[in-house]
Amino acid sequence: MSEYQAVGKVEDFDEGVGRAFAVNERMVAVFRRGDQFFAIDDICPHMGASLAEGHLEAETVSCPWHAWRFCIRDGTWEDNPRIKIDSFPVRVENGEVQVLVEPRQPKV
Ligand code: FES
């Protein structure tokens, strides 16, 4: 069972600019929209670009390499909504942004 982990202070995050963090051996992209924070898998499933470096418009981030688009709220691939990347719960506690990331289960 995982616990929330801090990735920075609220003021460390600029509106519309993603930041990538390693949490529980996964790369997580964190975005700020006003007072809300969102976290999704940072690794684009196409060819592995960092989605934190993508362009954010409303709740959609476009991959910086080939512009695949993902919803930062739930990870939905906007061009094929049947497919999702992982999204993660985010909370703010005492001015600290915290994410809850379960480690990947080992494949058997
Ligand atoms: S690596 Fe993200 S769209 Fe190609």
Residues whose N, C-alpha, C, O or C-beta is under 5 A from the ligand:
A	BS01	FES	C44 H46 M47 G48 A49 C63 W65 H66 A67 W68
